[in-house]
Amino acid sequence: MQKMSRQSKGLSFNRLLKVSGVLLKEYQSFKKFLDLSESEKINSTIPDSFVKTLIQLGPTFIKLGQIISTRPDFIPEEYIHALKVLHDHVPPFTYEEVKRMIEAEFNKDIDRIFRSFDKQPIGAASLSQVHFAVLHDGSQVAVKIQRPHVQKIIQKDLIVLSKLLYVISKVSPKLGRNLNILNAFEQFKAYTMKELDFSLEAKILERFRENFKDWKDVVFPEVYWDYTTSKVLTMQRVSGFRLGEVKSNISAESRKKINKRLIEVEMKMFVTDAFFHADLHPGNIFFRDDGSIAIIDVGMFGELSNEQRDRFLLYWLAVVEKEKIRAFSHLIKMAQKSDSSNEYGFYQRFSEVLDAFYQSDISTRSLTKTYLDIFITGAKFGYIFPGELLLQAKALTTAEALAFTLVPDFQFAQEARPIINRELGHRAEPDEIHRRFKQTFPEWLLLGELPATSIVHSDEEKNKSDNAWVEISKIFAQDLDKRREKENEVRHGEFAVEINESLEKVFNFVTRFAQYPNWHPTYTPNSRVIHVSAKNVFLTPEVVGSVFRLDEIVDGNLLLSNGEIIEFERNKCYKWRAPLSIFLLVDIGTCFTFTDLGNNRTRVHEYFYYIDDPLINFLTYRRWFSKQALVEHIKEELTGVKHIIESKQYNSEDVEYLWENVTEMIRLLTIDDLNEPIKASRPSDFNG
């Protein structure tokens, strides 16, 4: 055992020496490359040699190269181009190894798992390769199999890289800090180890499917969990036209629709979900003649924090509206400063890049490429952006390239703007505003400070946000409709009386709102209410759904309510609900319950309630809306009912059942405050 341990350490040390020597040589070549002229760089074989070296070093370094290719802020464009080979041209492993892996994972012969299995892979990558197969139930699937022994190889190489980078950080601490080497390596390590667990990738695929479950024209493959492990991923086989086949198979009009949908997919990922496919190149997307899109291979994905997502949204809005200072303020808050950071220099160069963007011909203008270029520029001035943002920027550029291929005259910024404005509108939902207000109000109240991200607009700049505010108004309108559906009732004052009269008469008197002004005959400082009138105006046979008009003066405010009956049981329960006329965002109501006490005596209980909502706080602390005031109001109301009934100060029709013989919907037209119908209008009386 000790001998094996010594051998293992010896192999690790030899591997460390080999990797160190090879990478040192490549670093020297890299420095030589940087000294070349632009024309010499184009023809140089140094980047291709670097890629060959990574392939020779094995899967860990191939994966490292793939990650490096997403960081154009660190390496030249020629290296980025050469590293693309690592996505497409990795040598496959043999079918015999595939068969052994599958049979070991499922502990059964491959023929018992699949009816047929293609021996030739359709693609090979650093960690795996993919084969087509058919399950015994006839389902056509794509099977992703992990490379043999790749976990052990990568784990050993990660130890080697960790030691090597530790030495670099000690020998050149300034370089280590400026490039944040150790932190970047830890992220790479965590990302790579997650990628080795295919069951995690399956969950990522399911997450994309969930996010797009309502988009019938966007397809992510279904996972076959019974045939999936940490080393084998079996998923639905999808097909369609490749990007190069689209022009000859799909009409120009259909291509425009597909292209618009593709941008909506990207914006949903980047702006709405903050969870995106980070490698949406032509090999990972299929286009169908019915206008639908199929997306595969979610192994490389990115996820933004809520703050990153929202800053990205604000940054893009500011860039599109030519507000450079606002855009820059959001940009630098997304970056980490190094010891050599130069904010003034970065802003000057940032301003020049945007000016070039604004002045360029609209046909050559690229918002996504400008976004990526600014990240690259930031690194030169000591601003290091998080890997997920670089991944997002590169993914956006790839998506834009796809769109240009589908529709050559496509304008990304123009298509993306209404989507971003709509998303800003969603951020303005009342609940979100309430949350933000609670977060920022204490600082404003005590210190007179606005949030650090706030920038005051000039009058001219305010007009630039008109389109966004149109979307905000739409969201507000939708939210108002949704609030009517809420059911979280809060009781806010109650009282009960016993009346010396039969249950039937008391119930009929109350539900007709008979002599309503006299229920509350005086104005008292306790409840501050004057009853004006109440009229039943629309009856339904079921009673529920019937509507009445209720007029009151409360603390000098005229309250006009169209109350709708929402619960009803004859001689037992009567409950209504209505939007509060002076504050339509809030719904209120009362509920009466009736109990027969025997001996011609009836108990009436009434409680007032509102539908819970953050905005109710604007009312609950008003004196007239306090619980104490509402108790007094109900007490005076029920006491008035008791007095009228017990003193027989009512008309005979006041105690008749209002819905007797109502067999269809009826609208009652009334005179003044009387509940006497002068005409019963039925739906059959009207044409149209």
C-alpha positions as CSV (number, residue, x, y, z in Angstrom):
1,M,0.0,0.0,0.0
2,Q,2.9,2.4,0.9
3,K,4.6,1.4,-2.3
4,M,1.5,2.3,-4.3
5,S,1.2,5.6,-2.5
6,R,4.8,6.5,-3.3
7,Q,4.2,5.5,-6.9
8,S,1.1,7.7,-7.0
9,K,3.0,10.7,-5.5
10,G,5.8,10.1,-8.0
11,L,3.3,10.1,-10.9
12,S,1.7,13.3,-9.6
13,F,5.1,15.0,-9.3
14,N,6.1,13.9,-12.8
15,R,2.8,15.2,-14.1
16,L,3.4,18.5,-12.3
17,L,6.8,18.8,-14.0
18,K,5.4,17.9,-17.4
19,V,2.4,20.3,-17.2
20,S,4.7,23.1,-15.8
21,G,7.2,22.7,-18.6
22,V,4.6,22.6,-21.3
23,L,2.6,25.6,-20.0
24,L,5.8,27.6,-19.5
25,K,6.7,27.0,-23.1
26,E,3.2,28.0,-24.2
27,Y,3.4,31.2,-22.0
28,Q,6.7,32.2,-23.7
29,S,5.0,31.6,-27.1
30,F,2.1,33.7,-25.9
31,K,4.3,36.6,-25.0
32,K,6.0,36.3,-28.4
33,F,2.6,36.3,-30.1
34,L,1.7,39.6,-28.3
35,D,4.7,41.3,-29.8
36,L,3.7,40.4,-33.4
37,S,2.2,42.9,-35.8
38,E,-1.5,42.6,-36.5
39,S,-0.8,41.0,-39.9
40,E,1.7,38.6,-38.4
41,K,-0.9,37.5,-35.8
42,I,-3.4,36.6,-38.5
43,N,-0.9,34.1,-40.1
44,S,0.7,32.9,-36.8
45,T,0.5,29.2,-35.9
46,I,1.1,29.9,-32.2
47,P,-2.7,29.7,-31.2
48,D,-3.1,26.4,-33.1
49,S,-0.1,25.0,-31.4
50,F,-1.5,26.0,-28.0
51,V,-4.7,24.1,-28.9
52,K,-2.8,21.0,-29.9
53,T,-0.9,21.1,-26.6
54,L,-4.2,21.2,-24.6
55,I,-5.5,18.2,-26.5
56,Q,-2.3,16.3,-25.8
57,L,-2.5,17.1,-22.1
58,G,-6.0,15.5,-21.9
59,P,-9.6,16.2,-20.9
60,T,-8.9,18.6,-18.0
61,F,-7.0,20.9,-20.3
62,I,-9.4,20.6,-23.1
63,K,-12.1,21.7,-20.7
64,L,-9.9,24.5,-19.5
65,G,-9.4,25.6,-23.0
66,Q,-13.1,25.7,-23.6
67,I,-13.6,27.9,-20.5
68,I,-10.7,30.2,-21.5
69,S,-12.5,30.6,-24.9
70,T,-15.3,32.4,-23.0
71,R,-12.9,35.0,-21.6
72,P,-11.9,37.4,-24.5
73,D,-11.0,39.9,-21.8
74,F,-7.9,37.8,-21.1
75,I,-6.7,36.3,-24.4
76,P,-6.5,37.6,-28.0
77,E,-9.2,37.0,-30.6
78,E,-6.9,34.6,-32.6
79,Y,-6.6,32.3,-29.6
80,I,-10.4,32.4,-29.1
81,H,-10.9,31.4,-32.8
82,A,-8.4,28.5,-32.5
83,L,-10.0,27.2,-29.3
84,K,-13.3,26.7,-31.1
85,V,-11.8,23.4,-32.3
86,L,-12.1,22.1,-28.8
87,H,-15.9,22.2,-29.1
88,D,-16.1,20.2,-32.2
89,H,-13.0,18.1,-33.0
90,V,-12.2,16.0,-29.9
91,P,-11.3,12.4,-30.8
92,P,-14.0,9.9,-29.9
93,F,-13.5,6.7,-27.7
94,T,-14.4,3.3,-29.0
95,Y,-17.8,1.6,-29.0
96,E,-16.4,-1.2,-26.8
97,E,-15.6,1.4,-24.1
98,V,-19.1,2.8,-24.6
99,K,-20.7,-0.6,-24.2
100,R,-18.7,-1.4,-21.1
101,M,-19.7,2.0,-19.5
102,I,-23.4,1.5,-20.1
103,E,-23.5,-2.1,-19.0
104,A,-21.6,-1.2,-15.8
105,E,-23.9,1.7,-15.0
106,F,-27.2,-0.3,-15.5
107,N,-25.8,-3.8,-14.6
108,K,-27.4,-5.4,-17.7
109,D,-26.5,-6.1,-21.3
110,I,-26.8,-3.1,-23.6
111,D,-29.3,-5.1,-25.8
112,R,-31.7,-5.3,-22.8
113,I,-31.6,-1.6,-22.5
114,F,-31.8,-0.5,-26.1
115,R,-33.6,-2.1,-29.1
116,S,-30.8,-0.6,-31.3
117,F,-27.7,1.5,-30.6
118,D,-25.6,3.3,-33.2
119,K,-22.0,2.4,-32.8
120,Q,-20.7,5.5,-34.4
121,P,-21.0,8.7,-32.2
122,I,-22.6,11.8,-33.6
123,G,-20.3,14.0,-31.6
124,A,-17.4,13.8,-29.1
125,A,-16.3,16.3,-26.5
126,S,-13.7,16.5,-23.8
127,L,-15.8,14.7,-21.2
128,S,-18.2,12.6,-23.2
129,Q,-19.7,11.6,-26.5
130,V,-23.2,11.1,-27.9
131,H,-24.8,8.2,-29.7
132,F,-28.3,7.7,-31.2
133,A,-30.4,4.8,-30.0
134,V,-33.9,3.4,-29.8
135,L,-35.5,2.1,-26.6
136,H,-37.6,-1.0,-26.5
137,D,-40.8,1.0,-26.5
138,G,-39.8,2.6,-29.8
139,S,-38.6,6.0,-28.3
140,Q,-35.8,7.5,-30.3
141,V,-33.2,8.9,-27.9
142,A,-29.7,10.5,-27.8
143,V,-27.4,8.9,-25.2
144,K,-24.5,10.8,-23.7
145,I,-21.8,8.6,-22.2
146,Q,-18.9,9.8,-20.0
147,R,-15.3,9.1,-21.2
148,P,-13.8,6.2,-19.3
149,H,-11.6,7.0,-16.3
150,V,-12.1,10.8,-17.0
151,Q,-13.1,11.5,-13.4
152,K,-9.8,10.2,-12.0
153,I,-7.8,11.9,-14.7
154,I,-9.4,15.3,-14.0
155,Q,-9.2,15.0,-10.2
156,K,-5.4,14.3,-10.5
157,D,-5.0,17.2,-13.0
158,L,-6.9,19.6,-10.8
159,I,-4.5,18.8,-7.9
160,V,-1.6,19.5,-10.3
161,L,-3.1,22.8,-11.5
162,S,-3.9,23.9,-7.9
163,K,-0.2,23.5,-6.9
164,L,1.0,25.2,-10.1
165,L,-1.3,28.2,-9.6
166,Y,-0.4,28.4,-5.9
167,V,3.3,28.8,-6.9
168,I,2.4,31.4,-9.5
169,S,0.4,33.4,-7.0
170,K,3.4,33.4,-4.6
171,V,6.0,34.2,-7.2
172,S,4.0,36.9,-8.8
173,P,1.4,38.1,-6.2
174,K,0.4,41.2,-8.2
175,L,-0.4,39.1,-11.3
176,G,-2.4,36.7,-9.1
177,R,-4.5,39.5,-7.6
178,N,-5.1,41.4,-10.8
179,L,-6.2,38.3,-12.7
180,N,-7.9,36.8,-9.6
181,I,-6.2,33.5,-10.5
182,L,-7.0,31.3,-7.5
183,N,-10.6,32.4,-7.4
184,A,-11.0,31.7,-11.1
185,F,-9.5,28.3,-10.7
186,E,-11.9,27.4,-7.8
187,Q,-14.8,28.3,-10.1
188,F,-13.3,26.2,-12.9
189,K,-12.9,23.3,-10.5
190,A,-16.4,23.5,-9.2
191,Y,-17.9,23.9,-12.7
192,T,-15.9,20.9,-14.1
193,M,-16.8,18.6,-11.2
194,K,-20.5,19.4,-11.7
195,E,-20.2,18.7,-15.4
196,L,-18.9,15.2,-14.6
197,D,-22.3,14.4,-12.9
198,F,-24.7,13.9,-15.8
199,S,-27.7,13.6,-13.4
200,L,-27.0,17.3,-12.6
201,E,-27.1,18.1,-16.3
202,A,-30.4,16.2,-16.6
203,K,-31.8,18.5,-13.9
204,I,-30.5,21.5,-15.7
205,L,-32.3,20.3,-18.9
206,E,-35.5,19.8,-16.8
207,R,-35.1,23.3,-15.5
208,F,-35.0,24.7,-19.0
209,R,-38.1,22.6,-19.9
210,E,-39.9,24.0,-16.9
211,N,-39.0,27.6,-17.8
212,F,-40.3,27.1,-21.3
213,K,-43.3,24.8,-20.6
214,D,-45.8,27.3,-21.9
215,W,-43.8,27.9,-25.1
216,K,-45.2,25.2,-27.4
217,D,-42.8,26.2,-30.2
218,V,-39.6,25.9,-28.1
219,V,-38.4,22.4,-27.4
220,F,-35.8,21.1,-25.0
221,P,-35.3,17.3,-25.0
222,E,-37.1,15.3,-22.4
223,V,-35.0,13.3,-19.9
224,Y,-35.5,9.6,-19.6
225,W,-34.7,9.2,-16.0
226,D,-34.9,5.4,-15.9
227,Y,-32.0,5.3,-18.3
228,T,-29.9,8.1,-16.7
229,T,-27.1,8.0,-14.1
230,S,-24.2,10.2,-13.2
231,K,-22.3,8.8,-16.2
232,V,-25.0,8.2,-18.7
233,L,-27.7,10.7,-19.8
234,T,-30.5,9.5,-22.0
235,M,-32.8,12.1,-23.6
236,Q,-35.3,12.6,-26.3
237,R,-33.8,12.8,-29.8
238,V,-34.8,16.0,-31.6
239,S,-34.3,17.0,-35.1
240,G,-34.9,19.7,-37.7
241,F,-32.9,21.9,-40.1
242,R,-29.5,23.0,-39.3
243,L,-28.7,26.7,-39.7
244,G,-27.0,26.1,-43.1
245,E,-30.2,24.3,-44.4
246,V,-32.7,27.0,-43.3
247,K,-32.5,29.2,-46.4
248,S,-33.2,26.4,-48.8
249,N,-36.0,24.9,-46.8
250,I,-37.9,27.7,-44.9
251,S,-39.4,30.8,-46.5
252,A,-38.1,34.3,-45.8
253,E,-41.3,35.2,-44.0
254,S,-41.1,32.1,-41.7
255,R,-37.4,32.8,-41.1
256,K,-38.3,36.3,-39.8
257,K,-40.9,34.8,-37.4
258,I,-38.4,32.1,-36.2
259,N,-35.8,34.8,-35.8
260,K,-38.1,37.0,-33.7
261,R,-38.9,33.9,-31.5
262,L,-35.2,33.1,-31.1
263,I,-34.6,36.6,-29.8
264,E,-37.5,36.3,-27.4
265,V,-36.1,33.0,-26.2
266,E,-32.7,34.6,-25.6
267,M,-34.2,37.6,-23.8
268,K,-36.3,35.3,-21.6
269,M,-33.2,33.4,-20.6
270,F,-31.0,36.5,-20.0
271,V,-33.5,39.0,-18.6
272,T,-36.5,37.1,-17.2
273,D,-35.1,33.9,-15.9
274,A,-31.4,34.9,-15.4
275,F,-30.6,31.3,-16.4
276,F,-29.3,30.8,-19.9
277,H,-27.8,28.4,-22.4
278,A,-24.2,29.5,-22.8
279,D,-23.3,27.7,-25.9
280,L,-26.1,28.3,-28.4
281,H,-24.0,27.8,-31.6
282,P,-25.4,26.4,-34.8
283,G,-24.7,22.8,-33.8
284,N,-27.0,23.1,-30.7
285,I,-30.1,24.4,-32.3
286,F,-32.6,22.9,-34.9
287,F,-35.1,24.9,-36.9
288,R,-38.4,23.3,-38.0
289,D,-40.6,24.2,-40.9
290,D,-43.6,24.7,-38.6
291,G,-41.7,27.6,-37.0
292,S,-40.6,25.8,-33.8
293,I,-37.1,25.7,-32.4
294,A,-35.4,22.7,-30.7
295,I,-32.4,23.4,-28.4
296,I,-29.9,20.7,-27.2
297,D,-26.7,20.3,-25.2
298,V,-27.2,22.4,-22.0
299,G,-23.9,21.3,-20.5
300,M,-22.6,24.8,-20.6
301,F,-25.1,27.2,-18.9
302,G,-24.9,30.3,-16.9
303,E,-26.9,31.8,-14.1
304,L,-27.0,35.5,-13.0
305,S,-27.8,36.8,-9.6
306,N,-30.9,39.0,-9.3
307,E,-28.6,42.0,-9.0
308,Q,-26.6,41.1,-12.0
309,R,-29.7,40.5,-14.1
310,D,-31.2,43.8,-13.1
311,R,-28.0,45.8,-13.7
312,F,-27.7,44.2,-17.1
313,L,-31.3,45.3,-17.8
314,L,-30.6,48.9,-16.7
315,Y,-27.3,49.0,-18.5
316,W,-28.8,48.0,-21.8
317,L,-31.7,50.4,-21.4
318,A,-29.2,53.2,-20.8
319,V,-27.0,52.3,-23.8
320,V,-30.0,52.1,-26.1
321,E,-31.2,55.5,-24.9
322,K,-27.7,57.0,-25.2
323,E,-27.3,57.7,-21.5
324,K,-23.6,56.9,-21.2
325,I,-23.0,58.1,-17.6
326,R,-26.0,56.0,-16.4
327,A,-24.8,53.0,-18.4
328,F,-21.2,53.3,-17.0
329,S,-22.4,53.6,-13.4
330,H,-24.2,50.2,-13.7
331,L,-21.3,48.7,-15.6
332,I,-18.6,49.3,-13.0
333,K,-20.8,48.0,-10.2
334,M,-20.8,44.7,-12.0
335,A,-17.0,44.5,-12.0
336,Q,-14.3,43.9,-9.4
337,K,-11.6,46.5,-9.1
338,S,-7.9,45.4,-9.2
339,D,-5.0,47.3,-7.6
340,S,-4.3,49.0,-11.0
341,S,-7.9,50.0,-11.8
342,N,-8.3,53.3,-13.6
343,E,-12.0,54.5,-13.6
344,Y,-11.4,57.7,-15.5
345,G,-9.4,55.9,-18.2
346,F,-12.0,53.2,-18.5
347,Y,-14.9,55.7,-18.8
348,Q,-13.0,57.6,-21.5
349,R,-12.5,54.4,-23.5
350,F,-16.1,53.3,-22.7
351,S,-17.4,56.6,-24.1
352,E,-15.3,56.2,-27.3
353,V,-16.6,52.6,-27.9
354,L,-20.2,53.8,-27.5
355,D,-19.7,56.8,-29.7
356,A,-18.3,54.5,-32.4
357,F,-21.4,52.3,-31.9
358,Y,-23.8,55.2,-32.2
359,Q,-22.1,56.6,-35.3
360,S,-21.7,53.3,-37.1
361,D,-24.0,52.4,-40.0
362,I,-27.1,50.7,-38.7
363,S,-26.4,47.6,-40.9
364,T,-23.1,47.1,-39.1
365,R,-24.1,48.1,-35.6
366,S,-23.9,45.3,-33.0
367,L,-25.1,45.9,-29.5
368,T,-23.9,42.5,-28.2
369,K,-20.5,42.8,-29.8
370,T,-20.2,46.3,-28.2
371,Y,-21.2,44.8,-24.8
372,L,-18.5,42.1,-25.1
373,D,-15.9,44.7,-26.3
374,I,-16.5,46.8,-23.3
375,F,-15.9,43.9,-20.9
376,I,-12.6,43.3,-22.8
377,T,-11.7,47.0,-22.5
378,G,-12.5,46.9,-18.8
379,A,-9.8,44.3,-18.1
380,K,-7.2,46.7,-19.7
381,F,-8.2,49.3,-17.1
382,G,-8.2,47.0,-14.1
383,Y,-11.9,46.0,-14.0
384,I,-12.4,42.3,-13.9
385,F,-16.0,41.1,-14.7
386,P,-17.4,37.9,-13.2
387,G,-17.2,34.8,-15.4
388,E,-20.9,34.4,-15.6
389,L,-21.2,37.9,-17.2
390,L,-18.5,37.1,-19.7
391,L,-20.3,33.9,-20.4
392,Q,-23.5,35.8,-20.9
393,A,-21.8,38.4,-23.2
394,K,-20.3,35.7,-25.4
395,A,-23.6,33.8,-25.5
396,L,-25.4,37.0,-26.6
397,T,-22.9,37.5,-29.3
398,T,-23.4,33.9,-30.5
399,A,-27.1,34.4,-30.5
400,E,-26.9,37.6,-32.5
401,A,-24.7,35.8,-35.1
402,L,-27.4,33.2,-35.4
403,A,-30.0,35.9,-36.0
404,F,-27.9,37.6,-38.6
405,T,-27.6,34.3,-40.5
406,L,-31.3,33.8,-40.5
407,V,-32.2,37.4,-41.4
408,P,-29.2,39.4,-42.8
409,D,-30.9,42.8,-42.2
410,F,-31.8,41.9,-38.6
411,Q,-31.3,44.6,-35.9
412,F,-30.8,43.1,-32.5
413,A,-31.1,46.3,-30.5
414,Q,-34.3,47.2,-32.2
415,E,-35.9,43.8,-31.6
416,A,-34.6,43.5,-28.0
417,R,-35.8,47.0,-26.9
418,P,-39.6,46.2,-26.5
419,I,-38.8,43.0,-24.7
420,I,-36.5,44.8,-22.3
421,N,-39.1,47.5,-21.8
422,R,-41.7,44.9,-21.1
423,E,-39.5,43.3,-18.5
424,L,-38.9,46.6,-16.9
425,G,-42.7,46.9,-16.7
426,H,-42.9,43.6,-14.8
427,R,-40.4,45.0,-12.3
428,A,-42.9,47.8,-11.7
429,E,-45.6,45.5,-10.4
430,P,-47.1,47.1,-7.2
431,D,-45.8,44.3,-5.0
432,E,-42.3,44.8,-6.3
433,I,-42.5,48.6,-5.9
434,H,-43.7,48.0,-2.3
435,R,-40.8,45.7,-1.6
436,R,-38.2,48.2,-3.0
437,F,-39.9,51.1,-1.2
438,K,-39.6,49.3,2.1
439,Q,-35.9,48.6,1.4
440,T,-35.0,52.2,0.5
441,F,-37.4,54.3,2.6
442,P,-35.5,54.2,5.9
443,E,-32.3,55.6,4.4
444,W,-34.2,58.3,2.6
445,L,-36.2,59.2,5.7
446,L,-33.3,59.3,8.2
447,L,-30.4,60.4,6.0
448,G,-32.0,62.0,3.0
449,E,-30.1,59.6,0.8
450,L,-31.4,57.8,-2.3
451,P,-30.1,54.3,-3.2
452,A,-26.6,54.4,-4.6
453,T,-27.9,53.1,-8.0
454,S,-30.3,56.0,-8.4
455,I,-29.4,58.7,-11.0
456,V,-31.6,61.8,-11.4
457,H,-32.8,62.3,-14.9
458,S,-33.0,65.7,-16.6
459,D,-36.3,66.6,-18.2
460,E,-35.0,65.7,-21.6
461,E,-33.9,62.3,-20.5
462,K,-37.2,61.6,-18.8
463,N,-38.9,61.6,-22.2
464,K,-36.7,58.8,-23.4
465,S,-38.4,56.3,-21.0
466,D,-41.9,56.7,-22.5
467,N,-41.9,53.3,-24.1
468,A,-40.9,51.6,-20.9
469,W,-43.7,53.4,-19.0
470,V,-46.3,52.3,-21.5
471,E,-45.3,48.7,-20.5
472,I,-45.4,49.6,-16.8
473,S,-49.0,50.9,-17.2
474,K,-50.0,47.6,-18.8
475,I,-48.6,45.7,-15.9
476,F,-50.3,47.9,-13.4
477,A,-53.6,47.3,-15.2
478,Q,-53.1,43.5,-15.2
479,D,-52.2,43.6,-11.5
480,L,-55.4,45.5,-10.7
481,D,-57.4,42.7,-12.3
482,K,-55.5,40.0,-10.4
483,R,-56.2,41.7,-7.1
484,R,-59.9,41.1,-7.5
485,E,-59.1,37.3,-7.4
486,K,-57.4,37.4,-4.0
487,E,-59.1,35.6,-1.2
488,N,-56.9,36.3,1.9
489,E,-59.7,37.9,4.1
490,V,-58.9,39.9,7.2
491,R,-61.7,40.6,9.7
492,H,-61.7,44.2,10.9
493,G,-64.4,44.8,13.4
494,E,-67.6,42.9,14.4
495,F,-70.7,43.2,16.6
496,A,-74.0,41.2,17.3
497,V,-77.5,42.1,18.4
498,E,-80.5,40.0,19.5
499,I,-83.8,41.2,17.9
500,N,-87.3,40.3,19.1
501,E,-88.7,39.1,15.8
502,S,-88.8,36.0,13.6
503,L,-85.7,34.8,11.7
504,E,-87.5,35.1,8.4
505,K,-88.5,38.7,8.8
506,V,-85.1,39.8,10.2
507,F,-83.3,38.1,7.4
508,N,-85.5,39.6,4.6
509,F,-85.3,43.1,6.1
510,V,-81.5,43.0,6.2
511,T,-80.9,41.5,2.8
512,R,-83.3,43.9,1.1
513,F,-81.4,46.8,2.7
514,A,-84.8,48.0,3.7
515,Q,-84.9,51.6,5.0
516,Y,-81.1,51.6,4.8
517,P,-80.6,55.4,5.7
518,N,-82.4,54.7,9.0
519,W,-80.2,51.8,10.0
520,H,-77.7,54.6,11.0
521,P,-80.1,57.5,11.8
522,T,-77.5,59.8,13.3
523,Y,-74.0,60.9,12.7
524,T,-71.7,60.1,15.6
525,P,-68.0,61.0,16.1
526,N,-67.3,57.4,17.0
527,S,-68.0,55.9,13.5
528,R,-68.3,59.1,11.5
529,V,-70.7,57.5,9.0
530,I,-73.9,58.7,7.3
531,H,-76.0,56.2,5.4
532,V,-77.3,57.7,2.2
533,S,-79.0,54.9,0.3
534,A,-78.8,51.2,-0.8
535,K,-80.5,49.7,-3.8
536,N,-80.6,46.2,-5.1
537,V,-80.1,46.7,-8.9
538,F,-79.4,43.3,-10.3
539,L,-80.8,39.9,-9.1
540,T,-79.8,36.4,-10.1
541,P,-81.8,33.2,-9.3
542,E,-78.9,31.8,-7.3
543,V,-78.6,35.1,-5.3
544,V,-74.8,34.9,-5.5
545,G,-73.7,37.3,-8.2
546,S,-76.6,39.8,-7.4
547,V,-75.4,43.4,-7.2
548,F,-76.5,46.3,-5.1
549,R,-75.6,50.0,-5.0
550,L,-74.4,51.3,-1.6
551,D,-73.9,55.0,-0.9
552,E,-72.4,56.3,2.4
553,I,-70.5,59.4,3.6
554,V,-67.6,58.4,5.8
555,D,-65.6,61.1,7.5
556,G,-66.6,63.5,4.7
557,N,-65.7,61.0,2.0
558,L,-68.5,59.8,-0.4
559,L,-68.2,56.1,-0.7
560,L,-70.0,54.6,-3.7
561,S,-69.9,50.8,-3.8
562,N,-71.2,48.3,-6.3
563,G,-71.4,45.4,-3.9
564,E,-71.6,41.8,-5.2
565,I,-73.1,39.0,-3.1
566,I,-70.4,36.3,-2.9
567,E,-72.0,33.9,-0.3
568,F,-75.6,33.3,0.5
569,E,-77.7,30.8,2.4
570,R,-81.3,31.7,3.1
571,N,-82.0,32.6,6.7
572,K,-78.3,31.9,7.6
573,C,-75.7,33.9,5.8
574,Y,-75.4,37.0,3.5
575,K,-71.9,38.2,2.4
576,W,-70.9,40.8,-0.1
577,R,-67.7,42.3,-1.4
578,A,-66.8,45.5,-3.4
579,P,-63.8,47.6,-4.4
580,L,-63.5,50.7,-2.1
581,S,-64.5,53.6,-4.3
582,I,-61.9,56.0,-2.9
583,F,-59.1,53.5,-3.2
584,L,-59.9,50.9,-5.9
585,L,-56.9,48.8,-5.1
586,V,-58.5,47.6,-1.9
587,D,-61.6,45.3,-1.7
588,I,-63.9,45.4,1.4
589,G,-67.1,43.8,2.5
590,T,-69.3,42.7,5.3
591,C,-70.8,39.3,6.3
592,F,-74.1,38.9,8.2
593,T,-75.0,35.6,9.9
594,F,-78.4,34.9,11.4
595,T,-79.3,32.5,14.2
596,D,-82.8,31.5,15.3
597,L,-82.9,31.7,19.2
598,G,-86.5,30.5,19.5
599,N,-89.4,32.3,21.0
600,N,-89.5,34.7,18.0
601,R,-86.0,36.0,18.7
602,T,-83.1,36.3,16.2
603,R,-79.4,36.9,16.7
604,V,-77.7,39.0,13.9
605,H,-73.9,39.0,13.8
606,E,-72.0,41.3,11.3
607,Y,-68.3,41.6,10.7
608,F,-66.4,43.9,8.4
609,Y,-63.5,42.6,6.4
610,Y,-60.9,43.6,3.8
611,I,-58.8,41.6,1.4
612,D,-55.2,41.6,2.6
613,D,-52.8,43.6,0.4
614,P,-49.7,45.6,1.1
615,L,-51.6,48.7,0.0
616,I,-54.2,48.3,2.7
617,N,-51.6,49.9,5.1
618,F,-52.5,53.3,3.5
619,L,-55.9,52.9,5.1
620,T,-55.7,50.9,8.2
621,Y,-54.1,53.7,10.2
622,R,-56.8,56.2,9.1
623,R,-59.1,57.1,12.1
624,W,-62.3,56.3,10.2
625,F,-60.9,52.9,8.9
626,S,-59.5,51.8,12.3
627,K,-60.9,48.6,13.8
628,Q,-62.4,50.6,16.7
629,A,-64.3,52.9,14.3
630,L,-65.6,49.9,12.3
631,V,-66.9,48.2,15.5
632,E,-68.7,51.4,16.4
633,H,-70.1,51.7,12.8
634,I,-71.4,48.1,12.9
635,K,-72.8,48.5,16.4
636,E,-74.8,51.7,15.4
637,E,-75.9,50.0,12.2
638,L,-77.3,46.8,13.9
639,T,-78.8,48.8,16.8
640,G,-80.7,50.8,14.1
641,V,-81.9,47.6,12.5
642,K,-83.1,46.3,15.9
643,H,-84.9,49.6,16.7
644,I,-86.8,49.7,13.3
645,I,-87.9,46.1,13.4
646,E,-88.9,46.0,17.1
647,S,-90.8,49.3,16.8
648,K,-92.6,48.0,13.6
649,Q,-91.4,51.1,11.7
650,Y,-91.3,49.3,8.3
651,N,-93.5,48.6,5.4
652,S,-94.9,45.2,4.7
653,E,-92.7,44.7,1.6
654,D,-89.6,45.5,3.7
655,V,-89.8,42.0,5.2
656,E,-90.6,40.1,2.1
657,Y,-88.0,37.8,0.5
658,L,-86.5,39.7,-2.4
659,W,-85.6,36.7,-4.5
660,E,-89.0,35.0,-4.4
661,N,-89.9,33.7,-7.9
662,V,-86.7,35.1,-9.5
663,T,-86.0,32.5,-12.2
664,E,-83.7,34.5,-14.4
665,M,-81.4,37.5,-14.2
666,I,-83.3,40.7,-13.5
667,R,-82.3,44.3,-13.4
668,L,-84.3,46.5,-11.1
669,L,-84.7,50.2,-12.0
670,T,-85.6,52.2,-8.8
671,I,-86.8,55.7,-7.9
672,D,-84.5,57.6,-5.5
673,D,-84.0,55.6,-2.4
674,L,-87.0,53.3,-2.7
675,N,-86.6,49.7,-3.4
676,E,-89.8,49.6,-5.4
677,P,-89.2,48.4,-8.9
678,I,-90.9,50.5,-11.6
679,K,-89.8,48.0,-14.3
680,A,-88.3,44.6,-14.3
681,S,-86.0,44.3,-17.3
682,R,-85.0,40.8,-18.4
683,P,-82.3,39.8,-20.9
684,S,-85.1,38.6,-23.3
685,D,-86.4,42.2,-23.5
686,F,-83.2,43.4,-25.2
687,N,-81.9,42.9,-28.7
688,G,-78.1,42.8,-28.7
